[in-house]
């Protein structure tokens, strides 16, 4: 399950992911809304990266291409797409993109006073932080009664907010 929890004052939209199978795990993703761009800008950025020629030179030296730099750049963009060339790009809504700035064990030390948008109440985030600290990567079968109660509370929070907000909801909000 995934929930969006807010947008920081540094324009990072935070998404948390809860996984419960044999183990309890919470991870996060930060989306960089400080640089939202369209597909034309994305393609131009990818071309700029490729046109510096370093990757093309390596492809020529290893006999992976005999194309000119210009043709090779066009081919890479056509086959791989500009998104893959830039890496870790997500579409927020029609022709609006941003970079994923971090994922996995993200820094959850931000207080909501540092955020421009709160998507869930402070008491819910406090429970999530507590569970992340106390239960992360622990086997469910080995949890004691108190830990299982915490797990149930966090599960309820995720169910409550799952699918409530979309990335596009944070695009203009908080400005």
C-alpha positions in Angstrom: 0.0 0.0 0.0 1.2 3.5 -0.8 0.1 6.9 0.6 1.2 10.4 -0.1 1.9 12.2 3.1 2.9 15.7 2.1 5.0 18.3 0.4 8.1 19.8 2.1 9.0 23.4 2.0 11.9 22.2 -0.3 9.2 21.0 -2.8 9.7 17.3 -2.1 6.5 15.3 -2.2 6.8 12.3 0.1 5.1 8.9 -0.6 5.3 6.0 1.9 5.0 2.3 1.0 3.9 -0.3 3.5 4.6 -3.9 2.9 3.4 -6.7 5.1 4.1 -10.3 4.2 6.4 -12.3 6.3 8.1 -9.1 7.4 7.0 -5.6 8.2 8.6 -2.9 6.0 8.0 0.8 5.3 10.0 2.6 2.6 9.5 5.9 0.9 9.9 7.9 -2.3 10.6 11.6 -2.6 9.5 13.3 -5.8 11.3 16.6 -6.7 8.6 19.1 -7.5 11.1 22.0 -7.5 11.7 21.1 -11.2 8.6 20.1 -13.0 9.0 20.0 -16.8 7.3 18.9 -20.0 8.3 16.2 -22.5 10.0 18.7 -24.8 12.2 19.9 -22.0 12.9 16.4 -20.9 14.0 15.4 -24.4 16.2 18.4 -24.7 17.9 17.6 -21.4 18.4 14.0 -22.6 19.9 15.2 -25.9 22.2 17.6 -24.0 23.5 14.7 -21.9 24.0 12.4 -25.0 25.5 15.1 -27.2 28.5 15.7 -25.0 29.7 12.6 -26.9 31.3 10.6 -24.0 28.7 7.8 -24.2 28.9 7.8 -28.0 32.7 7.5 -27.9 32.4 4.5 -25.6 29.8 2.9 -27.9 32.1 3.5 -30.9 35.2 2.1 -29.1 33.4 -1.0 -28.1 31.9 -1.6 -31.6 28.3 -1.0 -30.4 27.7 1.6 -33.0 29.0 2.9 -36.3 26.5 5.8 -36.4 27.5 9.4 -36.3 27.0 11.2 -33.0 23.8 12.9 -34.3 22.3 9.7 -35.6 23.3 7.8 -32.4 21.6 10.4 -30.2 18.4 10.2 -32.3 18.6 6.4 -32.1 19.0 6.3 -28.3 16.2 8.7 -27.8 13.9 6.8 -30.2 14.7 3.4 -28.7 15.3 4.1 -25.0 13.2 7.3 -24.7 14.3 10.5 -23.1 12.9 9.3 -19.7 15.3 6.4 -19.5 18.2 8.5 -20.6 17.5 11.0 -17.7 16.6 8.1 -15.3 14.1 8.0 -12.4 11.5 10.2 -14.1 7.7 10.0 -13.4 4.8 11.6 -15.1 2.7 13.6 -12.6 -0.1 14.3 -15.1 -0.4 14.9 -18.8 3.0 16.1 -20.0 4.2 17.2 -16.6 7.2 15.2 -15.3 9.6 15.3 -12.3 12.6 13.4 -11.0 12.5 10.8 -8.2 15.0 12.4 -5.9 15.3 9.5 -3.4 13.7 6.2 -2.5 14.1 3.4 0.0 14.9 4.4 3.5 14.2 8.1 3.2 14.8 10.7 5.9 11.6 11.0 7.9 12.9 13.5 10.4 11.0 16.4 8.8 8.4 17.9 11.1 5.2 19.1 9.6 6.2 22.7 10.4 8.8 22.3 7.6 6.1 21.2 5.1 4.0 23.4 2.8 1.2 20.7 2.6 0.1 18.2 5.1 -1.8 15.3 3.6 -2.3 13.3 6.8 -2.4 14.4 10.5 0.6 14.6 12.7 -0.6 11.9 15.1 -0.8 9.5 12.1 2.7 10.3 10.9 4.0 9.9 14.5 2.6 6.3 14.6 4.1 5.6 11.2 7.5 6.8 12.4 7.2 4.8 15.6 6.4 1.6 13.6 9.2 2.3 11.2 11.6 2.6 14.1 10.3 -0.4 16.1 9.1 -2.8 13.5 10.9 -2.3 10.3 12.3 -5.6 8.8 10.9 -7.7 11.7 9.2 -10.9 11.1 5.4 -10.7 11.7 5.3 -14.1 13.5 7.8 -12.9 16.1 5.9 -9.7 17.1 4.6 -9.4 20.6 1.0 -8.2 21.3 2.0 -4.5 21.7 3.9 -4.6 18.4 1.0 -6.3 16.6 -1.3 -3.6 17.9 1.1 -0.9 16.5 1.2 -2.8 13.2 -2.7 -2.9 13.1 -2.8 0.9 13.8 -0.4 1.6 11.0 -2.2 -0.7 8.6 -5.4 1.2 9.4 -3.7 4.5 8.6 -2.5 3.3 5.3 -5.9 1.9 4.4 -7.5 5.2 5.4 -5.3 7.3 3.1 -4.6 4.8 0.3 -5.7 6.3 -3.1 -6.8 9.5 -1.4 -4.2 11.8 -3.0 -2.4 11.7 -6.3 0.9 13.3 -7.3 -1.0 15.8 -9.5 -2.9 17.0 -6.3 0.4 18.5 -5.1 1.4 20.2 -8.3 -0.2 23.6 -7.7 -1.1 23.1 -4.1 0.9 24.9 -1.5 2.3 27.6 -3.8 
